[in-house]
Amino acid sequence: MEINLTVTRDYMLRKDAGPSAAKLLFDTRAVPLAVNMAGSLEVALNRAAARSGLRPSLILAGLAGAGALAVLRLVRASRRTRTRRAV
């Protein structure tokens, strides 16, 4: 079974000129929001590093460790709650 996928001249003539609505929304809303949030976090990290005298990588590692510990505790707490309900 062979599948032949080609773009014909008729398809190119019928094709819409612009991007889809989903891509347009992603490109105009989601990407700029994510970039602005990343930039804000970078500025906050640099300011915290300047005030504390610690390197930004150490602050970032500490925040990542604290976040991982919080997630681990939430998972363990939900497992305990689930086993208590089953009894």
N, CA, C and O of each residue as an XYZ file, in Angstrom:
348
protein
N       0.854     -1.181      0.000
C       0.000      0.000      0.000
C       0.892      1.233      0.000
O       1.626      1.480      0.957
N       0.826      1.978     -1.042
C       1.643      3.174     -1.174
C       0.749      4.406     -1.114
O      -0.286      4.483     -1.775
N       1.177      5.362     -0.305
C       0.420      6.609     -0.180
C       1.232      7.714     -0.838
O       2.396      7.936     -0.505
N       0.613      8.377     -1.747
C       1.278      9.443     -2.467
C       0.679     10.776     -2.011
O      -0.474     11.080     -2.316
N       1.468     11.567     -1.281
C       1.003     12.860     -0.805
C       1.731     13.962     -1.570
O       2.931     14.172     -1.395
N       1.009     14.631     -2.385
C       1.599     15.739     -3.125
C       0.695     16.955     -2.977
O      -0.517     16.833     -2.795
N       1.295     18.094     -3.056
C       0.549     19.349     -3.016
C       0.358     19.787     -4.457
O       1.313     20.106     -5.165
N      -0.871     19.794     -4.859
C      -1.157     20.139     -6.254
C      -1.345     21.646     -6.407
O      -1.450     22.389     -5.431
N      -1.381     22.053     -7.636
C      -1.568     23.468     -7.948
C      -2.941     23.948     -7.467
O      -3.075     25.078     -6.997
N      -3.963     23.086     -7.583
C      -5.311     23.452     -7.153
C      -5.367     23.714     -5.649
O      -6.028     24.651     -5.200
N      -4.666     22.876     -4.873
C      -4.648     23.069     -3.418
C      -3.995     24.406     -3.070
O      -4.492     25.133     -2.211
N      -2.912     24.724     -3.716
C      -2.221     25.981     -3.427
C      -3.086     27.188     -3.803
O      -2.999     28.230     -3.154
N      -3.896     27.065     -4.815
C      -4.766     28.174     -5.197
C      -5.931     28.340     -4.224
O      -6.404     29.456     -4.012
N      -6.398     27.232     -3.627
C      -7.524     27.290     -2.696
C      -7.096     27.602     -1.270
O      -7.935     27.984     -0.453
N      -5.847     27.454     -0.954
C      -5.352     27.602      0.411
C      -5.517     29.042      0.908
O      -5.329     29.999      0.156
N      -5.875     29.175      2.206
C      -5.995     30.509      2.807
C      -4.628     31.179      2.873
O      -3.596     30.513      2.966
N      -4.641     32.483      2.824
C      -3.387     33.225      2.790
C      -2.728     33.337      4.163
O      -1.505     33.246      4.262
N      -3.511     33.533      5.220
C      -2.937     33.803      6.532
C      -2.840     32.577      7.416
O      -3.275     31.488      7.040
N      -2.261     32.763      8.599
C      -2.168     31.646      9.545
C      -3.541     31.339     10.163
O      -4.467     32.146     10.094
N      -3.640     30.160     10.760
C      -4.902     29.773     11.386
C      -5.156     30.643     12.615
O      -4.252     31.314     13.113
N      -6.385     30.621     13.089
C      -6.753     31.426     14.253
C      -5.988     30.971     15.493
O      -5.589     31.795     16.317
N      -5.784     29.663     15.626
C      -5.060     29.155     16.789
C      -3.599     29.615     16.775
O      -3.064     30.017     17.808
N      -2.964     29.555     15.618
C      -1.565     29.986     15.522
C      -1.455     31.488     15.748
O      -0.514     31.954     16.392
N      -2.387     32.227     15.236
C      -2.371     33.675     15.430
C      -2.524     34.030     16.908
O      -1.825     34.910     17.409
N      -3.442     33.344     17.614
C      -3.619     33.569     19.038
C      -2.346     33.206     19.799
O      -1.907     33.949     20.677
N      -1.758     32.059     19.458
C      -0.530     31.623     20.127
C       0.598     32.623     19.903
O       1.305     32.983     20.843
N       0.767     33.068     18.673
C       1.858     33.986     18.343
C       1.664     35.382     18.914
O       2.645     36.061     19.214
N       0.420     35.827     19.072
C       0.196     37.199     19.526
C      -0.103     37.315     21.013
O       0.039     38.398     21.581
N      -0.513     36.224     21.659
C      -0.866     36.285     23.088
C       0.036     35.420     23.963
O       0.642     35.919     24.910
N       0.126     34.144     23.658
C       0.810     33.201     24.548
C       2.323     33.421     24.568
O       2.929     33.459     25.639
N       2.927     33.563     23.408
C       4.390     33.716     23.354
C       4.838     35.018     24.013
O       5.759     34.978     24.829
N       4.239     36.170     23.705
C       4.664     37.390     24.400
C       4.448     37.330     25.912
O       5.258     37.867     26.669
N       3.371     36.687     26.363
C       3.131     36.551     27.793
C       4.227     35.715     28.446
O       4.741     36.080     29.503
N       4.584     34.602     27.824
C       5.637     33.735     28.371
C       6.988     34.457     28.398
O       7.744     34.319     29.359
N       7.290     35.213     27.363
C       8.558     35.954     27.311
C       8.589     37.040     28.376
O       9.616     37.240     29.023
N       7.477     37.744     28.566
C       7.428     38.780     29.592
C       7.558     38.197     30.990
O       8.217     38.783     31.849
N       6.931     37.041     31.227
C       7.051     36.398     32.537
C       8.483     35.934     32.796
O       8.996     36.088     33.904
N       9.123     35.371     31.781
C      10.511     34.935     31.932
C      11.426     36.125     32.206
O      12.338     36.035     33.028
N      11.186     37.223     31.527
C      11.986     38.425     31.753
C      11.782     38.986     33.147
O      12.739     39.429     33.783
N      10.550     38.972     33.629
C      10.268     39.456     34.981
C      10.951     38.584     36.033
O      11.496     39.090     37.014
N      10.913     37.262     35.816
C      11.593     36.359     36.751
C      13.094     36.574     36.748
O      13.737     36.496     37.794
N      13.657     36.844     35.575
C      15.092     37.098     35.487
C      15.470     38.375     36.232
O      16.480     38.403     36.936
N      14.679     39.418     36.086
C      14.944     40.679     36.789
C      14.834     40.480     38.294
O      15.669     40.971     39.053
N      13.792     39.751     38.729
C      13.619     39.495     40.160
C      14.786     38.678     40.709
O      15.254     38.935     41.818
N      15.252     37.707     39.950
C      16.394     36.900     40.372
C      17.661     37.739     40.472
O      18.425     37.584     41.425
N      17.896     38.614     39.520
C      19.072     39.488     39.568
C      19.001     40.465     40.744
O      20.015     40.744     41.383
N      17.818     40.977     41.025
C      17.681     41.897     42.159
C      17.901     41.176     43.484
O      18.544     41.708     44.388
N      17.360     39.956     43.595
C      17.567     39.173     44.819
C      19.041     38.816     44.994
O      19.554     38.802     46.113
N      19.707     38.531     43.900
C      21.129     38.211     43.971
C      21.936     39.433     44.392
O      22.879     39.318     45.174
N      21.574     40.588     43.882
C      22.293     41.814     44.241
C      22.075     42.156     45.709
O      23.008     42.608     46.372
N      20.881     41.956     46.230
C      20.592     42.290     47.628
C      21.229     41.301     48.594
O      21.738     41.689     49.645
N      21.198     40.016     48.231
C      21.686     39.006     49.165
C      23.178     38.739     49.033
O      23.800     38.226     49.963
N      23.754     39.078     47.897
C      25.167     38.808     47.687
C      25.435     37.380     47.233
O      26.591     36.973     47.115
N      24.384     36.621     46.979
C      24.544     35.250     46.493
C      24.483     35.236     44.971
O      23.916     36.131     44.344
N      25.079     34.197     44.394
C      25.006     34.066     42.946
C      23.576     33.682     42.545
O      22.901     32.957     43.276
N      23.119     34.161     41.397
C      21.767     33.824     40.947
C      21.537     32.319     40.806
O      20.432     31.834     41.048
N      22.581     31.579     40.413
C      22.417     30.130     40.246
C      22.117     29.449     41.576
O      21.364     28.476     41.613
N      22.696     29.947     42.669
C      22.422     29.371     43.983
C      20.986     29.671     44.425
O      20.314     28.814     44.998
N      20.535     30.863     44.160
C      19.162     31.226     44.505
C      18.184     30.381     43.694
O      17.196     29.878     44.228
N      18.465     30.231     42.404
C      17.606     29.441     41.540
C      17.600     27.975     41.964
O      16.547     27.337     41.953
N      18.743     27.438     42.332
C      18.812     26.043     42.792
C      18.029     25.872     44.092
O      17.335     24.870     44.269
N      18.133     26.827     44.987
C      17.380     26.758     46.232
C      15.877     26.805     45.998
O      15.121     26.066     46.629
N      15.448     27.672     45.092
C      14.017     27.758     44.766
C      13.527     26.477     44.096
O      12.421     26.013     44.374
N      14.341     25.911     43.223
C      13.948     24.666     42.559
C      13.853     23.529     43.577
O      12.930     22.717     43.516
N      14.802     23.468     44.510
C      14.761     22.446     45.552
C      13.557     22.598     46.457
O      12.915     21.612     46.819
N      13.247     23.835     46.825
C      12.078     24.074     47.668
C      10.790     23.702     46.934
O       9.865     23.153     47.533
N      10.734     23.998     45.659
C       9.557     23.632     44.866
C       9.404     22.120     44.743
O       8.296     21.593     44.843
N      10.518     21.426     44.526
C      10.466     19.967     44.428
C      10.039     19.354     45.757
O       9.259     18.402     45.779
N      10.543     19.892     46.858
C      10.159     19.394     48.176
C       8.667     19.632     48.435
O       7.992     18.771     49.000
N       8.159     20.779     48.032
C       6.743     21.072     48.219
C       5.870     20.109     47.416
O       4.853     19.630     47.917
N       6.260     19.826     46.177
C       5.506     18.890     45.354
C       5.552     17.498     45.957
O       4.540     16.798     45.978
N       6.712     17.087     46.445
C       6.849     15.776     47.071
C       5.956     15.655     48.298
O       5.311     14.626     48.500
N       5.918     16.688     49.104
C       5.055     16.662     50.297
C       3.578     16.631     49.924
O       2.789     15.957     50.586
N       3.195     17.348     48.877
C       1.803     17.316     48.436
C       1.414     15.929     47.934
O       0.312     15.455     48.210
N       2.307     15.284     47.206
C       2.025     13.941     46.709
C       1.887     12.969     47.866
O       0.965     12.153     47.888
N       2.791     13.050     48.824
C       2.719     12.159     49.982
C       1.455     12.405     50.800
O       0.833     11.457     51.280
N       1.075     13.657     50.960
C      -0.133     13.978     51.721
C      -1.380     13.459     51.002
O      -2.311     12.976     51.647
N      -1.403     13.554     49.695
C      -2.571     13.056     48.966
C      -2.641     11.536     49.028
O      -3.737     10.975     49.055
N      -1.501     10.862     49.051
C      -1.503      9.400     49.189
C      -2.012      8.990     50.566
O      -2.770      8.030     50.698
N      -1.590      9.721     51.580
C      -2.062      9.412     52.942
C      -3.568      9.629     53.042
O      -4.270      8.826     53.655
N      -4.057     10.685     52.458
C      -5.493     10.977     52.488
C      -6.260      9.896     51.753
O      -7.331      9.483     52.198
N      -5.726      9.432     50.629
C      -6.381      8.412     49.835
C      -6.450      7.084     50.595
O      -7.460      6.383     50.525
N      -5.382      6.736     51.320
C      -5.407      5.463     52.059
C      -6.308      5.563     53.271
O      -6.910      4.561     53.658
N      -6.427      6.728     53.885
C      -7.339      6.886     55.024
C      -8.790      6.764     54.587
O      -9.611      6.210     55.318
N      -9.114      7.267     53.420
C     -10.478      7.191     52.930
C     -10.851      5.746     52.570
O     -12.007      5.344     52.706
N      -9.874      4.983     52.118
C     -10.148      3.605     51.703
C     -10.441      2.712     52.900
O     -11.106      1.687     52.752
N      -9.956      3.084     54.089
C     -10.137      2.238     55.268
C     -11.480      2.364     55.855
O     -11.781      1.711     56.854
